């Protein structure tokens, strides 16, 4: 396959293939036999192992059907409304669009100080600081609890230091989505998304699947191969965090939102990595016209395959939330069944977001706090839960405690968007809503 493949990347690939239902026992054993070696013979064997992965057999116990092309995804999805019937008033639409930007920003900012932490560690640190459960942004602590990875007292995401939404990749991608629409229009292609990355995103500010895809694009690997070549992170959360813009610009049109999301996701992801972005884009589009979380989840599920791992995890989470009065009991169930996935995988983090929305019971603060206290990819999960609640409630109904500290400002690494107003981004998003809806 060309250049040598690092052992760590090959191990991640074997994990990804096992999750996708392939029998990796033979390559696992072969790789273990040369573990840690850097000699020429080990390099040759790693290349041989990589080449053999293309012909691995599917495990007989794997029961899911998970396509990655749009036509096959649509053929495998259940019935759905495809578009909501309720009319969305222009004034309401504007308030909800601003609410989306504000709600996502505040939820993201809440999750930044504990990104990547385990749920138990979050509780331990917050209890030591007398801040459990979360009801506000994380505080400055002059002395962190023993053994904790706490941000420095000058960190701009801590309560006393907040002056804006600080730079975060979870906010860079909706901004980049807006740029793509303004540049290429509603008919943008996956290739357009790739070019936008290369021209506006610094490589060092991309991660996991996005970083691998960026490398592939630079080396001339085009979509859809850019999402697959040496990319063991193709089902991780990177596409799911890019869902928002596509839902925001297709209010009341979940099927079209899912299609826009697909064009974006297919650049860097496959299977459940794609489904996560399509699901939340459809849910967000429907949230402009529907406020019942259960109905929104049903609409989101109608745009992804009916027999995929993400759907199973979502249905499990809905059922568990219905049985449990305590979100922590639900989290234990989620962790027991889906905690084996990496901390930035799509499936387990989607479950945490929905856990926050369902146990939040319509309350913005409770929804984002639960999504963050659940751990794993906390800034992503707080952002997505905040986006959904921001659309449902609208900007005027969002608590000032969460919104006022942002001062209507956001910093971004996306070229041309270093320091802009959230309200300006909302107005520009509204202009793209009109373009998208005019074409339907």
N, C-alpha and C positions, 0 to 999 in steps of 0.2 A: 504493500500500500504506500510505498514511497518512504518518507522519512520515518525515523524510529518513533515508536509510540512509548511514552513514559509508562512505567509500571502502575503509577497511581491512576492514570487515566484509563488504563485497561481494566483495573479493578472496578472503577466506577462504571465502566461499560458493562462488565459482567453483572453488576448489581442491577443496572437498568434493564438488561435483557431478562434477568430472572424475574423482575417485577412485571415485565411484559409477557411472561408465560413461557419463556424458553428454558430448555434443560441446559444449564451451564455447569453441570457437575464435572464433565471432562475438562473443559478449559480452566475451571477453578483449580482442579488438581494439577494440571500442567503448569499453571502460573505459580502455584505454591511451591513447586519443585525448583523454581529459579528465583524465589522471592529474595529481594535485596541485592541481587547480583547485577553488576554493571559491565561485565565482560562481553566480548563480541558474540559468544555462543548464546548468552542469555538474551541479548538484543535480537538475535536471529529467531530465537524461539518465541519471543513476544510478538514479532511480526507474523510468524506462522500461526500463533494463537488468534491474532486479530483477523487474519484472512479466513480462518475456520469459523468465525462467528456468523458469517453470512449464511451458513448452511446448518445452523443449529436446529434440532427438532423442537417442536412445540410440546410442552408437557401435556399428557392426556387429561390431567385434572384442571387445566386452564379453560374456563368456560366463557370467557368474554370475547366479544367481537368489536374490535377497536380500529376502524379505518382512519386514515389521515387526509383523504381528499374530500373536498366539499360535497361532491355528488354522492359519494358513498356515505358520508355522515348524514346527509339529508335522507337518504334511503333507509337508514337505520334508526332514525329518530321516531318518537311517538307522535301522535296527533297533537296539535297545539293551535292556539288562536292565530299565530303568525303576526297579528296586529290587534291592538286593543280597540274596543269600540267607543270608549269614553272620549269625549272631546276635551282637549286641554286648552284652557283659556290662555291668551297671550300673556296677560299679567302674571298668571300662575306659572307659566312656563319660564319666564324670566327669573322669578323668585326661586324656583326649583333649580335652575341652572346655576345661579349664584350659590345656592345651598349646596350643590354638588361639589363645587370647588372648595368652599369653606369647610364643609363637612369632611371631605377627604383630607384636606390639609391638617385640620386639628387632630383627626384620628391617627394620621401618619406621625405627627409630632409627638403624640402621646406614646407611641410605640418605639420611638428612636432610642431612648436611653437604655432599653433592655433588649434590643434586637439580638435574636439568636439565643436568648436565655431560656432555660427550662422553666416550666410553670412553677415547680417547687422553689427554684431559686428566686423567682420574682416575688413570691409570697414571703420568703424568708427575709429578703432585703426590705421589702415594704413594711413588714411587721417590726423589724428592728428600727425602722425610721418612724414608726407610729403612723404609717400612711396606708395601711391595709384596711379595706379594699381601696382601689384607686377611685378617687373622686375629683382629682385635679391632675395637672401636669406634674411630672416627677420633680421633687424639690432639690435644691442645692444641699449637699451634705458636706460639711467641712471634713468629716472623717467617715469614710465608708465602713459599713459593717465588715467585720473580719472575713477575709477570703472573697469578698464581693468584687466584681468587675464594674465598679460604679464610675460614671463619667466624672471628669474633672469639674471643680466648682465653677469654672468659666464656660462650661459647655453651653452653647446657645439653645439647646433644646430643653434645658431645665427651667423650671417655673419662673424663677426670679430673673432669668436672663433672656427670656423670649422677647424678641422685637419684630419677628416676622416668621413665616414658614421658611425654615432653613433648607438648604439644598438637600435633596434626597432623590434617589432614582425612582422611587414610587411617585414622585411628582414630576420628574423629568419626562416620563413617558406620556402622560396626558398632554403635557405641553408639546411634546414632539408630535403626538397625534394631531393636535391642532395645526401645527406647522405643515404637516403632510397634507391635510385637507385644504389649507389656504394655498399651498403651492401646486398641488396636483388635482384638487377637486374630489368630489365623491367617488369618481371612477378610478381612484388610485389603485395601483397594483402592488403585489408583494415586492416586486423589483424596485418600485418607487420607495417603499419602506426601507429597503436595504440601502439605497442611495442616500436617503435622508440620514440614516445612521452614520454613514461614512463622512457626510459633509457637516453634520451638526453635533455629533456625540464624540467626545474624546474617548479613545479606546480604554484608557485607564479607569474610566467611570462606567464601564460595563462589567457584568459579572456572569459567571456560570454559563448558561446557554447563550446569552447575548455575546459574551466575550468570545466563545468558540465560534459563533456564527460570524462575528466581526472578522476574526482571523480568516475564516473560510472565504468571505467576500473579498478581502484584500488579496487572497491567493488565487482568486479567479473561480472559486467554487460557487456556482449560481443556485438560486432556489429551484426546486425544493431540496437539492442535495446539501445546501448550506446548513440546513437544520439537522442533517443526519450524519455527516461525515465527522467522525471522532467527537461526537457530541453526546456524552452520556447524561447530560442535564436536560435533555429534550422534553422531559415530563415535569420539570421543576416549575417553580412559581413565576418565572420571568415573564411568561405570556399573560398569565392571569392578572398581573399588576398593570398590564397595558390595556385592560378591557374598557376602562371608564369612558374615554372620549367617544368610543364607538356607540356606547349606550346613550351618552348624553346628546349626541347629534341625531339620534333616531328616536325621539320621544314617541312612545306609543307604537313603535314598529320593531318588536323584538326579533323577528326573523331577519330583517335587514341589518339590525345592529349586530347580530351573530355573524352575518356574512362579512361585514366590515371587519369584525374582530378576527374572523378566519384569515382574511387577506394579510392581516398584521401578524397573527400567531404563526402562520405557516412558514415565515421566514426563519424562525429559530426553534420551533417546537413540532412535536408529533403527538398523535393520540391524545392522552389525557391532558398533556400540556396545552394542546389546542382547545380541548373541550372546556378547560377552566376559563379561558378568555371568552369563549363563545357563551358559556353559561352566564357569567356575570354581566356581559354586555347586554344580553337579552333581558336579564332581570332588571338591570338599570333602566333600559328603555321602557319597560313595562311599568316601572316605579313612578314614572311621570303621570300615569293614569290610574294606578292601583296601589293601595297602601298595605294590603294584607300580605304579610311575609310568606305565609303558606301558599297563597295564590301566586306570588311572585316566583317562588321556588319552582312551582309546577310549570310556570311559563318558561323559566330558564331551562328546566330539564327537557322541555319539549323541543329544544334546539340542539340537543346532543344525543348520541346513540343511546338506545334504551337498554343496551347490554354492555355497559362499560363500568370500570372500577369507580370512576368519579360518581356516576349515578348511584351506585350501591352505597358509597360513603355518605352521599347527601341524604338518601332515603333513611339510612341508619340514623344519622344525626337528627333528622326531623322526628323520627320515632322516639329516640332517646329523650329529646327535649320535651316531647309530649308526656313522657312518663315521669321525668325528674323535676322536682320543684327547685332544685339547687343546680346551678350551672357546673359546679365542681364535680357533681356526680356524673353529669353528662361528659365532662372532660375525661374522667376516668375511663368511661366506655370508649370514647374516641381514641384515647391513648392505647388502650388494650388491643384494639383491633387495627388501628392505623398508625400507631406510634413507631412502627418499624420503618416507615418512610423517613427519608432525610428531612431535617428541620426546615428546608426550603422547598420541599416537594409541593406540588399542586394539591394533592388529594387531602392530606392531613390538615393543611392550612385552610383549604376551603371549608372543611368541617368546622374548624374553630371560628371562622367568620360567621357561618350560619348559626353556630351555637350562640354567638354574641347577639345576632339579630333576633333569634327566637326567644332566648332568655331575656333579652333587652325589653321585650314587650312594648315596643313603640317609643321607648325612652332613649334619646340620643346618647346621653352620658353613660347609661348602663350598657348600651350596645357596644360602644367603642372600648369601654373599660374591660368588659368581659373578653372581647376579642384580643385585647392586649394581655390581660392577665393569664390567658390560656397558653402563652408562650410560643415557642418556635419563631416564625418570621413576623415578629410583633408589629413592626412599622407597616408592613404590607397588610396585615390583617386589620389593624386599626384603621388604615386608610380605606380599605374596601368597605368595611362596616360603616365608616363615617360617610363615605360617598353615597351608599344606599340610603342611609337615614337622612342625609342632606337633601337628596332628591325628594324623598317622601314628605319631609317636614317643610322644606323650603328655608331660605336664609333667615326670614323674619322670625321663625320659630326656634332657631338654634340658640342654645344658651350663651349669653354674653361671656360667661366665664371662660368658655372655650374659644370663642371667636375674637373677642376684643384684643387679646394679646398678640394676635397676628398682624394687627394694624394694616390690614388689606394689602399685605406685601408678601412676595415670594421670591426666593432666589433659585436660580436654576443653572445647570451647566450647559443647557441647550443653547447653541449659538443664537444670539439675538434676544434672549430672554433672561438675561442675568438678574435684573431687578425690575419686576413688573408688579402691577396691581392685580390682585385676584379678581376684583370687579371688572377690570379691563379684559382679563382672560374670559370671564363669563360673557361679556358682550361679544367678544370675538367668536366664542362658541355658539352664541345665539345666531350669529350671521351664518355659520356653517350648518346649523339646524335648518335654516331656511333653504340653503342650497340642497341639502340632502333630501328634505321633504318635498321640494319642488320637483325632484327627479323621480319620485315614486308614483 
